[in-house]
């Protein structure tokens, strides 16, 4: 199974959604969790 690569448009859309949720008073961490965004770990 390969790694899913997101298109730039998809990334921008998710970042805008995080901005909207943060503007509504939600913390950035909670907004990221709500949108189910996974942050890759870099070793």
C-alpha positions in Angstrom: 0.0 0.0 0.0 1.3 3.4 -0.9 1.2 6.6 1.0 -1.6 8.9 0.1 -0.4 12.2 -1.4 -2.7 15.2 -1.1 -3.1 17.7 -3.9 -2.1 21.3 -3.0 -5.7 22.4 -3.4 -6.7 19.8 -0.7 -4.1 21.1 1.7 -5.1 24.7 1.2 -8.8 23.8 1.8 -7.9 22.0 5.1 -5.8 25.0 6.2 -8.6 27.4 5.5 -11.0 25.2 7.5 -8.6 25.3 10.5 -8.5 29.1 10.2 -12.3 29.3 10.3 -12.5 27.0 13.3 -9.8 29.0 15.1 -11.6 32.2 14.3 -14.7 30.7 16.0 -12.7 30.3 19.2 -11.5 26.7 18.8 -7.9 26.0 19.7 -5.7 25.0 16.8 -5.1 21.6 18.2 -8.8 20.9 18.6 -9.5 22.1 15.0 -6.8 19.8 13.6 -8.3 16.9 15.6 -11.8 17.7 14.4 -10.7 17.7 10.8 -8.7 14.4 11.4 -5.5 15.8 10.0 -2.5 13.6 10.8 0.8 15.3 11.4 3.7 13.2 10.1 6.5 12.6 12.4 9.9 13.4 11.1 12.9 11.5 12.6 
